[in-house]
Amino acid sequence: MTQTTDTGTETLDHAIARTQGLDTLLRDLTDRAVQEVPGADACSVTVRRAERLMTLAGSTGLPSGLDLRQYENGSGPCVDAAETDSVMYSPDLAAETRWPAYTEYALATGVRCVLALPLAVKGETGAALNLYGLEPDSLAGGRDEARAFAERVSDAVDEALRLERRQASAADVRTALLSRSVIDQAIGMLMARERIDAHRAMQRLRRISQDRNVKLRDLCAQVVARASDGASHGRK
């Protein structure tokens, strides 16, 4: 899958390398939205993860509470866009009645106009591109550009999340391998010290782990660390 930009196409892997990470890449996309959509002064990307909405990226100068207040209240244009898969547009928050708790805060930050567009992201139950304007109806003339940008950014966000999940999975595998390694080391040390087989060594470690209410991995790490310290002192 490729990421389409206003200057052509490039693989997302190359874009990530060029921008030094997913966070920077996605922030660059929101900054680009502000540049490309007439009337937009700020932009953010909302994604649902682990049954809660969160802001995946925000443009430079985006007030942090603009999205957070919506998540806390469970109500707002970006929440509704992500959850209903419908475009939400408020030309003037001063006259808006749909989200009273949110509009009061948004107006206090200087935001008067909001456009939230759903993003088609695989593996997630809701996502939205949120655009904010400082003047009433400032985003009316840029709605076509906003829709076109949302279609383009959906692919990039989708691929970025896929790569992130792949990286997290690889990290989980590394953690599991390290855990297995330290457990095997502790079993070997116990076998040598107590002159017992691997099965009995594992049973003993599990029993100690339960008695002390300590994870087996952590207990084994302590056993290995103590043995290493003892060996170190013995050489001095």
C-alpha positions in Angstrom: 0.0 0.0 0.0 1.3 3.5 -0.8 0.7 6.9 0.7 -0.5 9.5 -1.9 0.7 13.0 -1.4 0.3 16.3 -3.3 3.8 15.7 -4.9 3.2 12.1 -6.0 3.5 8.7 -4.2 6.0 7.1 -1.9 5.9 4.0 0.3 4.9 4.6 3.9 8.0 2.8 5.1 10.1 5.4 3.2 8.0 8.2 4.5 8.4 6.9 8.1 12.2 6.8 7.7 12.2 10.3 6.2 10.1 11.7 9.0 11.7 9.7 11.8 8.7 7.7 13.0 4.9 7.2 12.9 4.1 10.1 15.3 6.0 12.6 13.2 4.6 11.2 9.9 1.0 11.5 11.2 1.6 15.0 12.6 3.0 16.0 9.2 -0.3 14.8 7.6 -2.4 16.9 9.9 -0.1 19.9 9.2 -0.6 19.3 5.5 -4.4 19.2 6.0 -4.2 22.7 7.4 -2.2 23.9 4.4 -4.5 22.2 1.8 -8.0 22.8 3.2 -9.1 26.5 2.9 -10.2 27.9 6.3 -8.6 25.2 8.4 -6.5 26.5 11.3 -5.9 23.1 13.1 -6.4 19.4 12.4 -6.4 16.2 14.3 -7.0 12.4 13.7 -9.3 10.5 16.0 -9.1 6.7 16.3 -10.9 4.2 18.6 -8.6 1.9 20.4 -9.3 -0.5 23.2 -12.9 0.7 23.4 -12.0 4.3 23.8 -11.4 7.2 21.4 -8.0 8.9 21.3 -6.2 11.5 19.2 -3.6 9.8 17.1 -2.0 13.0 15.8 -2.6 16.8 15.9 -1.3 19.7 13.9 1.0 22.3 15.2 -0.9 24.7 17.5 -3.8 22.4 18.1 -5.2 23.0 21.7 -4.9 19.7 23.4 -8.4 19.9 25.0 -10.3 20.3 21.8 -10.6 16.5 21.2 -10.1 15.4 24.8 -13.2 17.3 26.0 -15.3 15.4 23.4 -13.9 12.0 24.6 -14.6 12.9 28.2 -18.2 14.0 27.5 -18.8 11.2 24.9 -20.2 13.9 22.7 -18.9 16.2 20.0 -18.4 16.4 16.2 -15.3 14.2 16.0 -16.9 11.6 18.4 -20.1 11.6 16.3 -18.2 11.4 13.0 -16.1 8.4 14.2 -19.1 6.6 15.8 -21.8 7.2 13.1 -19.5 7.2 10.0 -21.2 10.5 9.0 -19.7 13.9 8.2 -20.3 16.4 11.0 -20.2 20.1 10.3 -20.9 23.1 12.6 -20.6 26.4 10.7 -20.7 28.4 13.9 -20.3 26.9 17.4 -21.8 30.1 18.9 -25.1 28.9 17.4 -24.6 25.2 17.9 -27.0 23.2 20.1 -25.9 19.6 19.5 -22.9 19.5 21.9 -23.4 22.2 24.6 -20.7 21.0 27.0 -18.2 20.8 24.2 -19.1 24.0 22.4 -18.5 26.1 25.5 -14.9 24.9 25.8 -14.2 25.1 22.0 -15.4 28.7 21.9 -13.2 29.6 24.8 -10.2 28.4 22.8 -11.2 30.6 19.8 -12.7 27.9 17.6 -15.9 28.9 15.8 -16.2 26.3 13.0 -15.7 22.5 13.0 -15.7 19.9 10.3 -15.2 16.2 11.2 -15.1 13.5 8.5 -15.1 9.8 9.1 -12.0 7.8 8.0 -12.2 4.3 6.6 -9.6 2.5 8.8 -9.4 -1.3 8.8 -9.3 -3.1 12.1 -10.7 -0.1 14.0 -14.3 0.6 14.9 -14.2 4.4 14.4 -11.9 7.1 13.1 -12.2 10.7 12.0 -10.3 13.6 10.5 -11.2 16.8 12.4 -10.7 20.3 11.1 -11.0 23.5 13.1 -11.5 27.1 11.9 -11.3 30.3 13.9 -14.0 32.2 11.9 -17.7 31.4 11.5 -18.3 29.2 8.4 -14.6 29.4 7.5 -14.6 25.7 6.4 -17.6 25.9 4.1 -15.5 26.7 1.0 -13.0 23.9 1.8 -15.4 21.0 2.2 -14.6 19.4 -1.1 -10.8 19.6 -0.4 -11.4 18.2 3.1 -13.3 15.2 1.7 -10.6 14.5 -0.9 -7.9 14.8 1.8 -9.8 12.5 4.2 -9.9 9.9 1.4 -6.2 10.1 0.9 -5.2 10.2 4.5 -7.4 7.1 5.3 -4.9 4.9 3.5 -1.9 6.4 5.3 -3.5 6.2 8.7 -4.7 2.6 8.0 -1.1 1.6 6.9 0.5 3.4 9.8 -1.7 1.6 12.3 -0.9 -1.7 10.6 2.8 -1.1 10.9 2.4 0.0 14.5 0.5 -3.3 15.3 3.3 -5.2 13.5 6.0 -3.5 15.5 4.0 -4.1 18.8 3.7 -7.8 17.8 7.4 -8.0 17.2 8.1 -6.4 20.6 5.8 -8.9 22.3 7.7 -11.8 20.6 11.0 -10.3 21.8 9.7 -10.0 25.3 8.4 -13.6 25.3 11.8 -14.8 24.1 13.6 -12.9 26.7 11.3 -14.2 29.4 11.8 -17.8 28.2 15.5 -17.3 28.2 15.7 -16.0 31.8 13.4 -18.8 33.0 15.6 -21.4 31.3 18.7 -19.8 32.9 17.1 -20.0 36.4 16.1 -23.6 35.8 19.6 -24.5 34.8 21.1 -22.8 37.9 18.6 -24.6 40.2 19.3 -27.9 38.6 23.1 -27.5 39.1 22.8 -26.2 42.7 20.1 -28.7 44.0 21.1 -31.6 41.7 17.5 -32.0 40.5 16.0 -32.4 37.0 14.4 -29.7 34.9 10.8 -30.7 35.8 11.4 -30.5 39.5 13.3 -27.2 39.1 10.4 -25.7 37.3 7.9 -26.9 39.9 10.0 -25.4 42.7 10.2 -22.0 40.9 6.5 -22.0 40.3 5.7 -22.8 43.9 8.0 -20.0 45.2 6.5 -17.7 42.6 3.0 -18.4 44.0 4.0 -18.2 47.6 5.7 -14.8 47.1 3.0 -13.6 44.7 5.7 -12.7 42.2 5.5 -13.4 38.5 7.6 -16.4 37.4 9.6 -14.3 35.0 10.5 -11.7 37.6 11.4 -14.4 40.2 13.7 -16.0 37.6 15.3 -12.7 36.8 16.0 -12.2 40.5 17.6 -15.7 40.7 19.8 -15.0 37.6 20.8 -11.5 38.9 21.8 -12.9 42.4 23.8 -15.6 40.8 25.6 -13.1 38.5 26.3 -10.8 41.5 27.7 -13.8 43.5 29.9 -14.8 40.6 31.1 -11.2 40.3 32.0 -11.0 43.9 33.7 -14.3 43.9 36.1 -13.2 41.2 37.2 -10.1 43.2 
